[in-house]
């Protein structure tokens, strides 16, 4: 038998949901223009590229975690680090820090980043191991699964799934 | 490809450790055969990595996934270790692609199986099947959950 799941045995609904919709506690930045929901992973180089391209655009950006540790062993730890920074009001700063340098993603590098952002390090350490944040990351992942996400990055624009780094056509559409 | 309601063709294939796995052995549980083109090709890597993240959710529903491709058991072993997969991988290696052919999901042009999912019920009858329109399109894990739990509506 498999070990009992950490959430106490409740089965998550993983059936198709259609495109994701903005949730009250999503991480959102930017104003005006289209809403772009991105499913990504901080260890994924394509996600970092997509993130840089999106940063130039007049859009509302939403980031959701889609960590796939078998491919990117640090993915989940990094998602949790960003969430833990978020509890101290610095989610996007950690997000930018991680995507800005994907060559330094071990724990000591995370502490260094946390110090640079002025975070309370003890609290950061406790928070990134908390079951609540773990559940939050899993919830993002599950919402992606339900929307049919099967690779990162996957962007949702006007209810349409756009897998991969956005190409010229999509960028032009988002600019306009 | 094979359709729901058809008895699943029997097979006996070696897994990544060289052990024989037959459909007969799997009777009594719901099994999903995940046919994919090749070990180590980038798209397949995403597919099995994401299914791997959901193994616990499949377990909760009493469902066991098996990857199937024309690669040898040794290639499967290396692929499994590379991705830390616990999903067993079956070698449809000799005669090449025979099981994929019996399930109607072999692609003669590429010499590999198509990207397809076949759900077999505890009674050995195909419960659901899905074939990607192209090898680049990965069937979302959500489709498997849809097939397991048809909505009441």
Interface residues (C-beta under 8 A of the other chain):
Chain A: X2 X5 X9 X11 X12 X13 X14 X15 X16 X17 X68 X69 X70 X71 X141 X145 X146 X147 X148 X149 X150 X151
Chain B: X43 X45 X46 X47 X48 X49 X50 X52 X53 X54 X55 X56 X57 X59 X60 X61 X83 X84 X85 X138 X139 X140 X141 X142 X143 X145 X146 X149 X151
